[in-house]
């Protein structure tokens, strides 16, 4: 059953034009509008939507359609139009007159009779069109219309300019054969400007995906295949979605029915050409068929006129107009005929020096596997060298399919696995590595088997294996390896430890790898060491080494090593609050990875670029890029985790529920990997959510988790965001003493590492503590230093918050102008500020700070300001002293103050006495 879309996709510009023409017709300025396009492009659906809009605008809508064979019937389409007129009582009489006039026999001069008939029929329709209501007449399939109908329409087109009528006709652009009457009629009208034509283009990849989503409710995983096979023709998209395997019967039957109308030479040539693919070479076609050039030229001319093929360039190559035309013709060949033609094509291609990929495909389809195998291997290696990893993977699949029993399948599988990893097919790469490893063990070559482990472990990492599993696999390989293989395993161990920020172990294995390599260079090892240096706080040294790796790898065309170095440099600087560097290297790395088809690296860097966008305040851009990375990162768990972090951060204020969902999933995925960099950012986001929800206890629990994980490996880079978050949480729960203990504890690793982008968090935290203790002078100094730091680093989250902290400080120091300006500045950066952040700041122009407190809390605050004790307040409000104490504590937390006198000072600013 064919599926159909409930909405019209990709035709908004055409509908807008139709709306303008309807509006002009309603004002008495009509025209003939032609909708042109190939079969299945959506002309009828567009016409239906135009009719619906015309009806809604008060038009009288009439429709007629030509049918096959009407070219031989005088006035066939006009007869259908007369029937439509008869169905409406107001126009029934005109419909009868058209029917009778078409039945009149010709007497005397036939040419004179025809001219009178055209004039009479035109006048009848013209009178109807002059009615008070504007009229839309739709005319479908004009390519089947006869000369009389076309003459009437041509005359109407010239008169429509002064009538409230819009004539809209459709025709198939691929049916205008030389003998079709409409061909010259259309040319004449358009040349004389008596008609307007719009052509419906094929849908692009995005619109095809939108159409598929409208039909099925989601974008299918195989949408790329649907697009390639359908050529973006809406009807074909619908048919392929309904029949995903093979050519849908309805489309195949339509193609073969058209093919039956071809001459014998053209039909034969079309079948032979289908063996060569969607595109085919003229010389190769001649070599296969052995036909005379004149015969081939005539057959190709007929195939072109019948819209089966079209010439490309200088006419020495041709394309089938649609993939399904080729597919239907190919499927119609008998199996033995098909094999024979493929064999001839392969032999001719070898003689002509065609590409090995084409030759291997033809030999395989001819089932001549020994002939196909060497060409497949050669083509795969060539594609891999050119960074065409998708093509290389397919060619290695072909080599594996055609390999003889004695072939070196282990080496083929290893090469195949590397190409699958490059295109982000991690599950496929895992299977291929596993099979290659097993074959080499069975062959008694443990060193070769161990040599697979660095690549295999990298794939397993992307599939979720934790550090322990990966380290165990690599250390097991050390016992089976020697020489360079052993060095590569130590380099892989260094990389594994670096990813978990276990920098001491990473340097130890990196040093061992360097000793084993001796004078042999290893760009991967240099990239790992460069990343370690970054997280040790030696930024310039680490960046210089990684930039050197990129330069050397690109010069040597080592795209995997170059992409990895881009990835390490860009993602590390994004974590270390070096956003200018991160933007530069991530943008360059994404472009490079796209060019060399390193899709996992590309998606991962895109997710980190989304993080940079969030960190620098572009929330909308961050969300868009993170969602794209999430959709594109097929099977890459690290890409998914990073994108989820960003989506969670972007929704912290606007949609806390969505933020919690994203961050919780990221925490679960990262927890399963047991890697600091995967799980710690999610915990920090959840801690911030808890603070925004006024739950300092939950925030403290998350901050302590983050601290413990960082402390276990001596990390500072993932710890720094917790410094301020934990300080706020402890101030809201345990007061300044607990907050001081927290900051003292977390300061040690930050100061030890000395990473420049993290140190401003300490000024910020101490400023908050001084403010809570009422030391506004010290608080002002520390917060000013923090504000300058966050601004210079372009870090918007803490940068916005510190402005409000400064506003709170200015507010308590009786500097209302400065406080108000700081709140305004914060709003200009963030937009809608969280209520929790506004506590203790002055009232903004569009709200009052008293709204931060509940009605009961405001009552308690007023009594506290009046100097009443908790017991006195309890007696006046008829509540218990314990309840009063709880209210006072909540008020302190919301306002960010420590003493009762500060509550009184705050109340004086929001409720001044007269």
N, C-alpha and C positions, 0 to 999 in steps of 0.2 A: 504494500500500500504506500502510495506517495505521501510524504509529509509536506505540509505547507506552512508558511510563516503567517502568523496573525497580524504582522505589521509590515509596512513597506520599508525596506532597508536601502540606504545609499542613494535615495532619489529626492532628497530635500530640495536641491537646487532646481530640479525639473518641476517639482510641485510649486515652488515659488514662482517660476516663470508662468506656469499654467494659471496660477491665481491672478497674476497680472493680466493675462490675456482674457480671463473671465471678467475681470473688472472693466477692462476696456470694452468688451462686447456688451456688457450691461449698460454702458454709456453710448451704445450705438456705433462702436468702432470694432467690428468683428474681423475675422480672418480665417484662413485655412491653416491649421497647424498639423504638421506631419510628425508622427513619432516613429522613428526608424530604429531598427535593431535586429540582430539575428534571432533565430528561433530560441525561445526559452529565456530571453533576456528580461522579460517582465513588462512587455508593452501592454498586455491586456490588464494586468494588475494595476499598472499606472493609470490606464484609461478608466478603470473602475473607480479609482480614488478621485480622479478629476470629476467623474460623473457624480460621485457622492457630494463633493464640495459644491458643484454647480447646483444640485438639488437643494442643498442647505442654503444657498444664496438666492433661491427663488427662481431658478431657471427651469424651463421646460426641457426635459432631457429625453432625447430620442436616440435609438441606436439601431444600426444595421451592420451586417457582416457579409462579406463575400465568402464563397466556398470554392474548393477545387472544381474546375470545370466552368466557372462563371465567365472565364475569358472567351468562351465560345457561345455564351448566351447573352443576347442584347438586353442590357438593363437589369441584369440579375440582382445586383446590389440595390438598385433603385426599387425593384419589386419588394425587397425585404424592408426598405425604408417606408414604402407605401403601407405595408402591413403594420409597421410600428405606428404610423399616423392613424390608421383605422382603429387601433386599440384605445385611442384617446377620443372621447366624444367631441371635443372642441376641434379636432383636426381630422375626424373620420371622413368628412366629405372630400377633403384634399387627397386623402389616401385612396379613396375610390376613384377619383379622377386620374391619379397617376397610374393605377392599375388598368383602367380603361384605355388611357392614352397609349400605354405600352403595348396594348393588344391591337391597336389600329394597324391595318395592313398598309403597305406602301403602294401608292398609285402614282403613275406618271414618273417623273424624274426622281430616282432614289436618293440622289445627293440632296435635292431640295427638300424631300420628305424628312431626311435626317436632320437638316438644319432646323426645320420647323419643330421637329420633335424635341431637339435639345433646347430650343427657345421656350417651348411650352412647358416642359418639365422644370426648367430653371425657374420660370415665372411662378409655377405652382408652389414650389418650395420657398421662393422668395416671399410670396404672400403670407405663408404660414410664419415665416421668420419675422414679419413686420408686426406680429401680435404684440399686445402690451407687455407681456412677460418676455424677457430675453430667452434665447434658445441655445441649447447645446446639442449638436448632432454628432454622434460618434460613428465612425466608419472603420470597421476592422478588416484587416487582411486585404488591403488595396492591391497587393501584388497579384491577386486573383481576379481583379475587377476587369470588366470588358471596356472596349473603346467608348461606347455610348455613355456608360456611367462616368467614365473619366472626363469626357467632354462636358457633361452637365456640371460636374464638380469644378472643372476649370472655370466655367462661366460664373458659377456661384462664388468662387474664390475672388474674382475680380469685383463682384458687387457687394461682397460681405463687408468691405471697408465702410459702407454707409448703412449697415444693418446691425441690429442687436443679436447677432448670431455668431457662435464660435463653432467651426467645423474642425473636428479632430479626427484625423485618419491615421491608421497604423499600417505598416508594411514590414515585411521581412527583408532586410538588406541583403541577405544571402539567397534570396529567391529571384533577384532581378536578372534573370538570364537575358541574353540579347534579344530573344523573341517575345519577351513579356511586354504587353502594351504599356504598362506603367513606366517603363524605363525612360523612354523619351519624354513622356508626359511630365514626369517629375522634374527632369532636367529643364524643360521649357518653363515650368511654373517658377522654379527657384531662380533661374536666370533672370526672368522678368519681374522678380520680386512680388509675385502674386501669392506666394505661400512661404511659410516659415518651417524649417525642419530642425528637430532636435534628435540627436542620436543617443540612445541609452548605452552607456559604456558597461563593460564587465565590472563586477565588483572587485575591489582590491582585497588583500588578505584580511585587513581589519573588518571590513564590511562583511566578508564571507563568514568570519568568526561571529559577528553580531547576528547574522542571519541564522547560523546554526544554533546560537544560543536562544534566539527567539522561537525556533522550532522545537528544540529538545529541552530547553530550560537550563542548559549549561553549554560551555564551549567544549566540544569533544576533544579527547586527547589526540585524536588523529586528524585534527583540523587542517594541518599542513598538507596531508595526503588528499583530503577532500578538496582543498583549494587547487592543488596541482591537477587533479583529475577533472575537476569541474570547470576549470578555467575561469572561475568567478561568474559563471552563468547561473542565475538564481534557480531555474528549473533543474539544472543539472545538480546543483548543491542539494536540493530537496530529494532528488532521486538517489543520489549517492548516500545520503544519510539514511534513507529507507532501505537501501540494498548496498551495504558497505563492501561486499565481496563481489568482484567481477563488475561487468557493465550491466546496469539495470536493463531488464528486458525491454521496457518501453522505449528507452533511448536506442538500444541496439537495433530493435526492429525498425525504428524510424530511419536510422542511418542505412540499414541494408535495403529498405524500400527505396530510398533515393538511389542507392548504388545500382539497383536493378534497372534503372532508367538510363544508365551509362552505356556507351558503346562497348563492344567486347574487349577492344584493346585498352580502353581507359579503365574498365573494371579489373582486368588482369593486372595492369600496372599498379592500380591502387592497392591490390592485395600484396604484390611483391614489395611495394614501398613500405607497407605496414610492418614488414619484418625488420626494417632498418630503424624503426623508432618514430617518435613524433617529428623529428627532422631527418631529412635524408639528402644524400649527395647525388647529383645527377650522374657523374661519371661512374659511381658505384652501382647505380641503378642500371646503367647501360651494360656494365660488366656482368651483372647477374642475369639479366634477361636475354642478352644477345640480340635484341631487336634492333632494327634499322633506326638510325637517328630520326628520320622523318616520322616514323610510326610513334616513337616516344614523344617527339615534339607535339604531334597532333593529340595524343592521349593526355599529355600534361595540360595542353590548352583546354581541352574539354573538362578536365578535373578542376582547373582554375575557374572556368566559367560557371561550373556547377557548385562552386564554393566548397570543394573538398580540400584543395591545397592552395597555397599561395607561395609565389616565388620570393626568395630572400636575396637581397643584395644584387649581384650581377646575374642572377638567374641560374647559377650553377648549383644552388642548394634550394630546397623547398621545405615547407612546414605543412603538416596537416593543420587545418584551421582550428580544430578542437582535439584535445587528447582522446575524447570518446569516439571520434570518427576513426582514428587510428586503431583504438582498442577494439571497436566493433568489427572492423575489417580483418584485424589480426585474429580475433576469436573465430571468425567465419572460415578461416583456412583449415583444411584437414590436417591432422597431426603429422602425417608423413610428409605432406607438402611443406608444412611449416619447417620441419627439421631439415629437409633438403635445401630450402631457401636459405636458412641460417648457415648451413655449411658453405654454400656458395658465397654468401656474403662475407663470411670469415676469410675464406681463401682469397677473395678479391681484395678485401681490406688489407691483408698481409702484403699482397703484391703492390698495393698502392701506398703502403707505408702509413696506414691509419694508426691511431693511438692504441696502445696495448689494452687499455680498458675496454674499448669498443670490440676489439678482436676477441678478448677473453669472454665477453658477454655473448657474442655470436657463436663461438665454439661451444660454450656451455649449453646454449639453447639448442644447438645441434646435437647435444649429448656426446660430444667428442671431448671428454674430460681431460685426457692426457694432453691434448692440444691446448685446452683452455688454461690449465694450471700455470705454466711458466709466464704466460702473458698476465694472468691475474696477480702473481707475486710481483712481477716487475712494475705493473701499474700501481699496486698498493704502495710500494716503496717510493715511487715517484710522487704520488699524491701526498704521502706523509712528509716528504722533503719540501713540498710546496705549501705545507700547513693546511692542506685540504683534508682535514681529519675525518669529516663525515664520509667523503668519498673513499678515503683509505680504509675506514672500517668496513664499508660494504665490499671493497675489493678483497680484503683479507677474509671476509666471510666466503666470498666466491672461491678463493684459494683453498680454504678449508673444505668446501663442498667438493672441489674437483681434485683434491690431493690423492695420490695413489697410496696404497697401504704402507709403503716403505718411506714415505716422505717424513721430514722432520716436523711433525705436528707440534711439538713442544715450542720450537722457535716461532712457528706461525701463531700459535696461541698467545705467546708472550707479546709479540708485535701487535696482535689484534687487541689484547687487553689494554696496551698502552694507548691505542687509538680510541677505544671505548672510554677510557678514563678522560681523555682529552675532550671528548664531546659530552661529558657528564653522564654517561650511561654507567653508573657505578655498579649496579647490580650485574650487568653484563660483564663488566671488567672483572668483578670479583669471581664470577664463574670461570672466565677464561684463565685468570691467574691460577685458580685452584686446579684446573685441568692440566695446565702447563707444569705446575709444581709436581703434581702426581706423576706425570709422564717422565720428568727428569729424575725423580727418585727411583722410579721403576727401571730407568735406563742406567742407574748406577752413577749419576752425575750430581752429587749433593751440592757441589759448589755452584753449578748452574741453577739448581733449585733455590739455593740461598740468595742468589743474585736477583731473584724475582721479588724478594721480601720488601725492599724499600718501596717499590711501586705498589705492591699489593697492600702493604700496611697503610699507605696513604689513602688508598681506596676504602679500606676497612674503617679508617678514621672518619671518612665522609659518611659512612653507613652507620656510625654510632659507636664503634669500638672505643672503649676507654683507654687511658694511658697504660694501665697494667697489662691488658691484653696485647697491646701493640709492642710494649717493651719486652714482654715474654716471648713473642714471636721473633723479634729481632735478635734477642740474646740466644734463642735456640739456634738461629741461623749462624751465629758466630762459631758455634762448635763444629759446623759443617763446612766452613769456608776458610779461605786463605787469601793473602795478597790483596789485590784491589777490591775484590768482593768483600773482604773483611773490613777494609777501610770504608766502603760504601755503607755497610751495616752500622758502623760507629757514627758515620755522618747522619744516618737516618735516626739513630738513637738521640743524637744531639738535637735534631729537629723535633722529635717527639717530646723531649723534655722542655724544649723552648716553648712549644705550644702550650704547655701546662705552666709556663713561667717558673719552672724549676731550673733556674739559671746556673746554679753551681754544677748540677749534673750535666746540663747542656754543654757547658764549657769543658768539662772533663772528657766527655765523649768526643767533642769537637777536636780537642787537642790530640786525643788518641788517633782519630781519623787523619789528622794532618801529619802525624808521625808516620803512619802506615802508607800514606800517599807519597811521602817524600817530595820529589819535585813535580809530581803529577798534579796539575791544577784541578780543582773541583768547585765549580761555581755554586752548586747547591750548598756546599759546606760554608763557603764565604757568605752566602746569603743568610744562612742560619746564624753564623757568628755576628753578622751585622745586626740582625734582629735582637740577639742577646745583648749586644752593646747598647741598643736603644733602651731596653727595659732596665739596664743597669744605670741609666741616667747619662750615658756617654753619647748624647744625641748626635753631635757633629761627626764624631768618629763612626758611629753606626750608619748614619745617612750617607756618608762618603763611601763606605764600603759597599752598601747596597746599590748606590748609584753606579759604582764601578762595575758591579755584577751585571746590571742592566745593560750598560754600554758594551761590555765584553760579550755578553750572551747575544745581543742583537747583531754585533759585528760578525759573530760566528754562526748566525742563523740558528741558534739554539733557543727555539721559541718557548719550550717548556720551562727552561731555566730563567729566561727573561721574564715570562709571565709570573713565575713564582716570586722573583725578586720585586717586581712591581707590586704584587699582592702583599708581600711582607712589609715593604716600605710604606705603602699607602695605608694599610690597615693598622700598622703599629703607630704611625703618627696620628691617626684619627683617635686612637685610644689615649695617646700621650698629650692630648690637647695642643697639638701642633697642626691646627686646622688649615693654615695656608699651605703647608707642605703636603698635608693629606689630600686636599682638593687637587693640587697640581699632579701628584703622582697617581691618585686614583683615576682621575680623568684620563691621563695619558695611558694608564694601564688598561682601562676598560677599552679604549680605542685599539690598543695593541692586541689585547686578547680577542676582540671581535675579529680583527683582521686575520689572526692565525688560528681562529676557531678553537680557542681554549675556553670553552664555555663555562666550566666550573669556576675558573679563575675570574672570568668576566662577571658572573652573577655574584660571586662573593665580594668582589670589589664594589659592585653596584650597591650591595647591602651596606657596606661601610661608608660609601658616599652618602647614602641616605642618613646614616648616623651623623655624618658631618653636617648635613643640612639641618637636622634637628638641633644639634648642639649649637649651631650658629643662628637659630631662630626661625628657620624656614620650615614651619610645621607642615604646611600643605605640600611643599616639595618633597619633604622627607617621607610623608605618608605615601605619596604617589610612587616615589622611587622604591620604597620598601615593598609595596604591593607588587610592583613589577618584578623586583628581584625574587619575591616569594613565588610568583607565578612562573618565572623563568628558571628558577634553581632546581631543575629536575633531579630529585634524589640527593641533593647536597644538603646534609643536615646542618653543616656549619653556616651555610647561607640562610637556611630557614631560621635558625636560632637568632642570627644577627638581625634579620628583617623583623622578626617578632619583637626583639628588644626595641627597635625603632618605632614600630606600630604601637607598642605599649607606652613608650615615652610620649609620643605625639598625642595620645588620648588621655594622658594623666588628668588633665583638667576638663577637657571637653566631653569625655565619655569614660568615666572611671570603670564602668563595668567591662567595656571593651578592652581597656588597658589591663585590667586584672586577668581577663581571659588570655590575652596575648602573652603577658609576662609569666603567667602560671604555666602555660605550655612551654615557653622558652626555658623556664626553670626546670621543668620535668625532663625535657630533652637534654639540657646541659648537665643536669644531675646524673643522668644515665651515662654520660660521657666522662663524668668526674674530672672535668677540666675547669680550672678557675675562670678562664676567659669566656667560657660558655655559660656558666651559671651565675657568676657574681653580678654582672650587669642586670640580670633579671631580679635578683634579690634586692638590689638597690632601688629599682623601680617600684617593687612591692613595698619597700620601706617608705618611699615617698607617698605612695597611695595611702598607706596607713596614717601618715601625718596629716594628709589632706582630709582624711575621714575622722580626724581628732581621736586617733587611737595610738598614743605614744608608746604604749606597751608592746603592741605588735611591731611598730617601727623599730624599737630597740632590739627585739628578737631577730629581725632581719639584719640589722646592722651588726649584731654580734656574730651572726653566721658569716657575713662578709668579712669581718675582722679575722675570725678564726681561719677561714680559707686562705686569706692573704698572708696571715702570720705564719702559716704552715710552710710557705715557700719564700718568705721574706719579700713579698710583693708590696709595691707602693702604687703602681699604675691603676689597679682596679680597686684599691682601697680609698683613694682620695675622695670620691664622691660621698662616701659614707661619713667623712669627717664632719661636714656641716649637718647632714641629715641626722646623724647620731647625736650631735650636740643639741639640736632642736628637740629631739625625742627625749633626751635626758632632762633638759630644762622643763619640758612639759610634764614630766613624770616625777623625777627625783630631785629637781632643783639644781642650782649652780654647782654644788659639791660633786654630785654624780657626773655632771657634764665636764667638770675640770678633770676628773679621773679619766674619763673617756678620751678627752683631747690629749692628755699627757700620754696615754697609752698608744694612741694611733700616730702621735707625732714622731715617735722614734723611727719606724721604717721609712716614713716620708723624708725625714731629714737625712737618714742614712743613704738612701738612694739619691736624693737631691735632684729628682726629675723636675725640670723647670715648670712644666705645665701643671704640677700638682700642689706646689707650695703655697699658693694663695688661699687654699682651703683652710690653712692654719690661722691666718689673719682673720678670716671670716668667722671661724669658730670662736676664737678668743674675743672678737668683737661682740658676739652674741652673749657670751658669758659675762663680760664686763657690763653690758646693757642690762642683763637680768639682775646683776648685783647693784645696779644704780650708779655705776662708775661711768657716767656718760662721756666724760672727757677721754678716758682710755678707749671707750667703745667707739667714739667718733673717729679717733686716729686709726684704730684697727680696721674699722669698716671702710674707711676711705681708702686704705691700702688695698683691701680686698676688692673694692669696686674698681679701682684702677687696674688691678690684676685681671679680673674677669673681663673687663672691657678690652684690654689689650689682647687677651686670649680669644675674644669673640665667643665666649661661653655664655649663652643667653639665660639658661635656667638659674644658675647661681647669680648671674649678673642682674637679672630682674629682681630676684629675692633680696639681694644685698641693698638695692636701692630702697626697698621697703623697710629693711632693717635700719638704713640710714634715716629714713623718714621717721621711723619710730623713735630713734635717738634724738633727732631734731625736735620732735614733738614734745619729748619729755624735757628737753633743754629750753623750751619756750622759744623755738625758732619756727613759728608757724609758716612763714613764707617759704623757707627752705624745705620744710616737710611736705607742703602741698606740691611744690615743684618736683620733688622726688617721686611722689605718688603718680603725678601726671606723666613723668618720664617712664616710669615702670609700665603704666597702662599703654603708652605709645609703643612699647616694645612687645608687650604680651597680649594686649587686648583685654579680654575679661580675666581679671585676676582672681585667684582662689580666695575665698573668704578667710581661710586660715592664715593666708599671708598678710591680709589687711589688718589683722588684730593689732591694735595699738598705734595705728597710723592716723593722721588727721582725716576728718571727713572730706570726701571728694565732692565736686560740684553736683554730681548726680546721685548722691546717696549720703546717709548719715551713719557714722560709726556706731551709734547706739544700736543699729540693727544687727550688729555682731553678737549682741547678748540677747538672750531670751527675755521675755517680759519679767519673769521672776528674778533673773540675774540682774536686770537693770534696777529692780526694787532694792535688792540687796546692795548693789553698788552705791546707790544713793544714800543708804543708811550707813555704809562703811565710810563714805565721804563725810557724813555728818558726825563721825567719831564714835558711833555706837559699837559696843562689843558684840561678839557672836551671841551671847546669852540675851542681851537687850534686843537684838534683831529678831531672835527666835520668839521672844515674848510678843513683840509687836506684830509679827507676821503669822503667829500661831503655828510655828513649825519647830522641829527639834534643833538644838544647837549643833548636832552632828550634820544635819541637812544644811544648815547655814555654812558650816565649815566646808562642806563639799561645794556649795555654790561659790564661795570665795575662791577656792582652789581652781574651779573652772574659769572664773573671771580672770584670775592671774594668768592662767595658761593661754586663754584667748587673747589677752592684751599683751602678753609677753612681759609681765611685770613681776616683781618679787615682793614689794611691800604695799601695805594698805594705803599709805600716803600717796603712792603712785597711782592707785585706783582713783583716789580723790582728784589728783592732778589731771588724769585722763578725762574724768567726768566733767571737769570745769571747762575743757575745750569743746566738748560736744553738747553740753547743756549750760552755756554761760548764763550767769545770773544778770538780771537787768540792773 
